[in-house]
């Protein structure tokens, strides 16, 4: 079966996932580009090390992932309950950082590194939470046979966002690069500044999130399981197979945060997990 036939009916969802993961890659790229800009202000290595703490939420998101996965509004959608408010907050945070950046990193003055790090930490916490919601939604947004493409969307989208916020942004933020490769007349100002970049992507987050909230419907758990069973019927079932009630499957998938943390504790005691951690 060709790729076009395989993804028939899922192309819109694939493009949406690519967009969401690309947006997710923007803060990740900024985590690399902001220290480069801070170096131009002659910040110390201590300050740059302090700023690196802002990326910790991505390493610690496992701690609150069970809450994101199991606490939601049925009416609004299991993943949209977290995705929509989180992305709106990301957009607002970017706009706030854009308007405050000149105060936090004044020209010719010492950067307010703790304030900048705190704002970036909050941005990364929101982005890590958005990652949890998008990863979960991707599993039910497409047909079960196409779930494998979700990881491709993750990899491609995050890398595109990372390159935009790191390589492309730093190039356009460099007056020498712009004068050498883009402009016909040299100027002292770059094409893109950090506050302008944050403002642009803050607007993008707000617009895209509003459109997703209005136009993209999330499948309920029952619909997702029903689709999985429908796909399964297209293949030859084993002779001893029997159907499982959708309600029972849904019940098994709905764990409370306490049950999830308990399960995580049991998994952490497995021999291979202990070797991995220690």
Protein Blocks (a to p, Z undefined) as FASTA:
>chain_A
ZZklmmgojlmmmmmmmmmmmmmmmmmmmmmmmmmmmmmnopafklmmmmmmmmmmmmmm
mmmmmmmmmgccfknopklmmmmmmmmmmmmmmmmmmmmmmmmmcghiacdfklmmmmmm
mmmmmmmmmmmmmmmmmmmmpcfklmmmmmmmmmmmmmmmmmmmmmmmmmmmpmklmmmm
mmmbdcfbdfbdfklmmmmmmmmmmmmmmmmmmmmccddfklmmmmmmmmmmmpccdfkb
ccddfklmmmmmmccfklmmmmmmmmmmpmklmmmmZZ
